[in-house]
Amino acid sequence: MYKIFMLLVSIAFAFPAIAQNNNPNAAEFKFVEETHNFGNIPEGPEAQYEFVFTNVGKEPLIIQDCKASCGCTIPEWSKAPVLPGQKGKIFVRYETKGRVGTFNKPIFIASNAKSKEKRYEIVITGNVIAAGEKSDAPSKTATPAKH
């Protein structure tokens, strides 16, 4: 009997989460850019980028959490709900020191936004050039971000 009760409770809690993703009025991300490529950047200084999005849904968008794939990437975001039609930002910092070579770092966003997956994903990529090393490819400096 207890197992049946627990099964019913689990199902009852699962349906609101499923319904939220299918809700036509749910909050929805529309990013200016979902992937940012820093290009070639020098080792040492922190690379920074600000992902800008608009809530194109009909309900307030609430970001519960942002996590990077490793500790070298640090996302920050506003904890205030983003109202429909308003813009929001996710500020991402990447520590280049000691990380020479190419990188591809996803940032996972847990929110109430409509999504095909359980979480939304944005990505930073680039290539860290060692101090004193030259590259044939054109160099980009880290994009300045307003924070």
Secondary structure by P-SEA (a helix, b strand, c coil): caaaaaaaaaaaaaaaaaaaaaccccbbbbccccccccccccccbbbbbbbbbbcccccbbbbcccccccccbbbbbbcccccccbbbbbbbbbbccccccbbbbbbbbbccccccccccccbbbbbbbcccccccccccccccccc
